[in-house]
Amino acid sequence: MSVEVISAVFKRYPRGGGEMLLALALADHARSDGTHIFPKIKDLAEKTRQSDRSVQYQLRNMESTGWLQKVSSGNGGRSTSTSYRISPEWLAGAELTELQPTGDATEKGANGDTKGCNLEQKRVQPIAPAYNRHKPSVNRQITAKARARTTAGFDPLSIELPDWLEAETWAMWVKYRAAAKKPITEDAARLQLGKLTKFRGEGHDARLVIEAAIENSWQGLYPAKDGSTLAKPKSSGMRWWAQAGFDTEGDALNAGCHGANYRQFHGGCRQEVATT
């Protein structure tokens, strides 16, 4: 995984929706120079929560713009992989409109000859069987555009981090939320950093908090207790902080009330335990 390539995709990749998630997944496989990308269609589909057909269509679209370059070809099946690289010109700062589709990037041997078939032959080889080809539905296009509008203009990786929070740890959380189709907004990023700061003040390790959230498929951050993960508060008819007698979650947290001890509070006050 290259944090630099992932950050570049967050900042500069112009398209949203499923294609943005696919670009992030490819960047996750890449080395820092954009090479060494050979995931299977099945793995990309599972990682981006899309169908095989959607992934294949988006890969062809990325190749047509020149952003993604094919190094060697598989047979187009679900369980086989093709080797790619991200355009070095794009990584160096060029925009998509400045790139030229190159077809398959050829590899040279010791004598300078290229391996495999020539460009003319490769252009007629299908990436996937014909029955897998399709165009996205109108509803999917509308959803992708709406999602792009809500996340455009903010890169969670560009936000200023506290000195004690490693950039790699934060990038792991950002990537997880993006893969879950829950990209972090600017307001959410600031609130989550505030939570991590509070948890740190209570003696919790930020990396363990983030790893626990990812492991349990949570969308929010919760503290750890005695080095282990707290169970996420179960939902009932009333929020846990409301059951404890607080008007807002922030009021509850300020009073030391959280999802693990809210039953010790009543009417917004901690109940003293009688001792004998």
C-alpha positions as CSV (number, residue, x, y, z in Angstrom):
1,M,0.0,0.0,0.0
2,S,1.3,3.5,-0.9
3,V,-0.1,6.3,1.2
4,E,1.2,8.8,-1.4
5,V,-0.7,7.2,-4.2
6,I,-3.9,6.9,-2.2
7,S,-3.5,10.6,-1.2
8,A,-3.1,11.6,-4.8
9,V,-6.3,9.7,-5.8
10,F,-8.2,11.4,-2.9
11,K,-7.0,14.8,-4.0
12,R,-7.0,14.7,-7.7
13,Y,-9.0,11.8,-9.2
14,P,-11.9,13.8,-10.8
15,R,-14.7,11.1,-10.8
16,G,-16.7,10.0,-7.9
17,G,-19.0,7.0,-7.0
18,G,-17.9,3.5,-7.7
19,E,-15.1,4.6,-10.0
20,M,-13.5,6.6,-7.2
21,L,-13.7,3.5,-4.9
22,L,-12.1,1.4,-7.6
23,A,-9.3,4.0,-8.1
24,L,-8.6,3.8,-4.3
25,A,-8.6,0.0,-4.4
26,L,-6.1,0.0,-7.2
27,A,-3.9,2.6,-5.4
28,D,-4.0,0.4,-2.3
29,H,-2.3,-2.3,-4.4
30,A,0.2,0.0,-5.9
31,R,3.8,0.7,-5.0
32,S,4.9,4.4,-4.6
33,D,5.6,4.6,-8.3
34,G,2.2,3.4,-9.3
35,T,3.3,-0.1,-10.4
36,H,2.8,-3.6,-9.2
37,I,-1.0,-3.6,-9.5
38,F,-2.4,-7.1,-10.4
39,P,-5.6,-7.7,-8.4
40,K,-8.3,-10.1,-9.5
41,I,-11.7,-8.8,-10.7
42,K,-13.3,-10.8,-7.9
43,D,-11.2,-9.1,-5.2
44,L,-11.8,-5.6,-6.7
45,A,-15.6,-6.2,-6.8
46,E,-15.7,-7.4,-3.2
47,K,-13.5,-4.5,-2.0
48,T,-15.6,-1.8,-3.7
49,R,-19.0,-3.5,-3.0
50,Q,-19.8,-3.6,-6.8
51,S,-20.5,-6.3,-9.3
52,D,-17.8,-7.8,-11.5
53,R,-19.4,-6.1,-14.6
54,S,-19.2,-2.7,-13.0
55,V,-15.5,-3.2,-12.1
56,Q,-14.7,-4.4,-15.7
57,Y,-16.5,-1.5,-17.2
58,Q,-14.7,1.0,-15.0
59,L,-11.3,-0.5,-15.7
60,R,-11.9,-0.1,-19.4
61,N,-13.0,3.5,-18.8
62,M,-9.8,4.2,-16.8
63,E,-7.7,2.7,-19.6
64,S,-9.5,4.8,-22.2
65,T,-8.5,8.0,-20.4
66,G,-4.8,6.9,-20.0
67,W,-5.0,7.0,-16.2
68,L,-4.6,3.2,-16.0
69,Q,-2.1,1.4,-18.2
70,K,-2.1,-2.3,-18.8
71,V,1.3,-4.1,-18.4
72,S,0.2,-7.7,-19.1
73,S,-3.1,-9.3,-19.8
74,G,-5.0,-12.1,-18.0
75,N,-7.8,-13.9,-19.9
76,G,-10.5,-11.6,-18.5
77,G,-12.1,-14.2,-16.2
78,R,-13.3,-13.6,-12.7
79,S,-10.5,-15.4,-10.9
80,T,-7.6,-14.2,-13.1
81,S,-5.6,-11.0,-12.8
82,T,-4.1,-8.5,-15.2
83,S,-1.1,-6.4,-14.3
84,Y,-1.6,-2.6,-14.4
85,R,0.2,0.6,-13.5
86,I,-1.1,4.1,-12.8
87,S,0.1,6.7,-15.3
88,P,3.4,8.1,-14.2
89,E,2.6,11.4,-15.9
90,W,-0.6,11.7,-13.8
91,L,1.3,10.9,-10.6
92,A,3.7,13.6,-11.6
93,G,0.9,16.2,-11.8
94,A,-0.7,15.9,-15.3
95,E,-4.5,16.0,-15.5
96,L,-6.6,13.4,-17.2
97,T,-7.3,15.7,-20.2
98,E,-3.5,15.8,-20.8
99,L,-3.0,12.1,-20.9
100,Q,-2.9,9.9,-24.0
101,P,-4.3,6.4,-23.9
102,T,-1.3,4.1,-24.5
103,G,-2.9,0.7,-24.9
104,D,-0.9,-2.0,-23.1
105,A,2.4,-0.9,-21.7
106,T,5.0,-3.2,-23.2
107,E,7.8,-4.8,-21.4
108,K,11.3,-5.1,-22.9
109,G,13.7,-7.9,-22.5
110,A,17.5,-7.8,-22.5
111,N,17.8,-7.5,-26.3
112,G,15.3,-4.6,-26.4
113,D,12.5,-6.6,-28.0
114,T,9.0,-6.3,-26.6
115,K,7.2,-9.3,-25.3
116,G,3.7,-10.4,-26.3
117,C,1.5,-9.3,-29.2
118,N,1.7,-5.8,-30.7
119,L,-0.6,-2.9,-30.0
120,E,-2.8,-3.6,-33.0
121,Q,-3.4,-7.1,-31.8
122,K,-4.0,-6.1,-28.2
123,R,-6.7,-3.6,-29.2
124,V,-8.9,-6.4,-30.5
125,Q,-8.4,-8.7,-27.6
126,P,-11.4,-8.5,-25.2
127,I,-10.7,-7.7,-21.6
128,A,-13.7,-9.7,-20.6
129,P,-16.2,-12.0,-22.3
130,A,-18.7,-10.1,-24.4
131,Y,-21.6,-11.1,-22.2
132,N,-20.0,-9.3,-19.3
133,R,-20.0,-5.9,-21.2
134,H,-22.5,-3.4,-20.1
135,K,-23.2,0.2,-19.4
136,P,-24.2,1.5,-16.0
137,S,-27.8,2.1,-15.4
138,V,-29.3,5.6,-15.2
139,N,-30.0,5.2,-11.5
140,R,-26.4,4.2,-10.8
141,Q,-25.2,7.2,-12.7
142,I,-27.4,9.6,-10.8
143,T,-26.4,8.0,-7.4
144,A,-22.7,8.4,-8.3
145,K,-23.1,12.0,-9.3
146,A,-25.0,12.8,-6.1
147,R,-22.3,11.1,-4.0
148,A,-19.6,13.0,-5.8
149,R,-21.3,16.3,-5.0
150,T,-21.4,15.5,-1.3
151,T,-17.7,14.6,-1.1
152,A,-16.2,16.9,-3.7
153,G,-13.8,19.6,-2.4
154,F,-12.6,17.9,0.8
155,D,-9.8,15.4,1.2
156,P,-9.8,13.8,4.7
157,L,-6.1,13.1,4.3
158,S,-5.3,16.8,4.0
159,I,-6.7,17.8,7.4
160,E,-4.1,18.8,10.0
161,L,-3.5,15.9,12.4
162,P,-2.4,16.1,16.1
163,D,1.3,15.4,16.6
164,W,0.5,12.1,18.4
165,L,-1.7,10.7,15.6
166,E,0.3,9.0,12.9
167,A,-0.7,9.8,9.3
168,E,-0.7,6.1,8.4
169,T,-3.2,5.4,11.1
170,W,-5.6,8.1,10.0
171,A,-5.2,7.1,6.3
172,M,-6.2,3.5,7.3
173,W,-9.5,4.9,8.8
174,V,-10.1,7.2,5.8
175,K,-9.6,4.3,3.3
176,Y,-11.9,2.0,5.3
177,R,-14.7,4.6,5.3
178,A,-14.3,5.2,1.6
179,A,-14.5,1.5,0.8
180,A,-17.6,1.2,2.9
181,K,-19.2,4.0,0.8
182,K,-19.2,6.3,3.8
183,P,-16.6,9.0,2.9
184,I,-15.6,11.3,5.7
185,T,-16.9,14.9,5.4
186,E,-14.9,17.8,6.8
187,D,-17.3,18.2,9.8
188,A,-17.1,14.5,10.5
189,A,-13.3,14.5,10.3
190,R,-13.1,17.3,12.9
191,L,-15.6,15.5,15.2
192,Q,-13.7,12.2,14.9
193,L,-10.3,13.8,15.6
194,G,-12.0,15.4,18.7
195,K,-13.2,12.0,19.8
196,L,-9.7,10.5,19.4
197,T,-8.3,13.4,21.4
198,K,-10.8,12.8,24.2
199,F,-10.1,9.0,24.2
200,R,-6.4,9.7,24.3
201,G,-6.9,11.8,27.4
202,E,-8.7,8.9,29.0
203,G,-5.7,6.7,28.3
204,H,-6.8,5.0,25.1
205,D,-4.5,4.4,22.1
206,A,-5.8,6.0,18.9
207,R,-4.6,3.2,16.7
208,L,-6.3,0.6,18.8
209,V,-9.5,2.6,18.7
210,I,-9.4,2.8,14.9
211,E,-8.4,-0.8,14.4
212,A,-11.3,-1.9,16.7
213,A,-13.8,0.1,14.7
214,I,-12.6,-1.4,11.4
215,E,-12.5,-4.9,12.8
216,N,-16.1,-4.6,14.0
217,S,-17.3,-2.8,10.8
218,W,-18.4,0.3,12.8
219,Q,-18.9,3.7,11.2
220,G,-18.0,5.5,14.4
221,L,-15.2,5.5,16.9
222,Y,-15.5,4.0,20.4
223,P,-13.0,3.7,23.2
224,A,-11.3,0.5,24.3
225,K,-11.5,-0.7,27.9
226,D,-8.6,-2.6,29.6
227,G,-7.0,-3.1,26.2
228,S,-10.1,-4.8,24.7
229,T,-12.8,-3.5,22.5
230,L,-16.0,-2.2,24.0
231,A,-19.2,-3.6,22.6
232,K,-21.0,-1.0,20.6
233,P,-24.1,0.3,22.5
234,K,-27.2,-1.6,21.4
235,S,-29.9,0.5,19.9
236,S,-33.2,0.8,21.7
237,G,-36.1,3.2,21.4
238,M,-34.1,5.9,23.1
239,R,-30.4,7.0,22.6
240,W,-28.1,5.9,25.4
241,W,-27.3,9.5,26.4
242,A,-31.0,10.3,26.5
243,Q,-31.6,7.2,28.7
244,A,-29.0,8.7,31.1
245,G,-30.9,12.0,31.2
246,F,-28.8,14.2,28.9
247,D,-30.0,16.4,26.1
248,T,-27.2,15.7,23.8
249,E,-24.4,13.2,23.3
250,G,-21.8,16.0,23.9
251,D,-23.4,16.8,27.3
252,A,-23.1,13.2,28.3
253,L,-19.5,12.8,27.2
254,N,-18.6,16.1,29.0
255,A,-20.0,14.5,32.2
256,G,-18.0,11.4,31.8
257,C,-20.9,9.3,30.6
258,H,-20.4,7.0,27.6
259,G,-21.9,3.9,26.0
260,A,-20.3,1.6,28.5
261,N,-21.4,3.3,31.8
262,Y,-24.5,5.2,30.9
263,R,-26.6,2.9,33.1
264,Q,-24.8,4.5,36.1
265,F,-26.4,7.9,35.3
266,H,-30.0,9.0,36.0
267,G,-31.4,12.5,35.2
268,G,-28.0,13.6,34.0
269,C,-26.2,12.7,37.2
270,R,-24.1,9.8,38.2
271,Q,-25.8,7.7,40.9
272,E,-23.7,7.0,43.9
273,V,-23.4,3.4,44.8
274,A,-24.2,2.8,48.5
275,T,-21.4,1.1,50.4
276,T,-21.8,-0.9,53.7
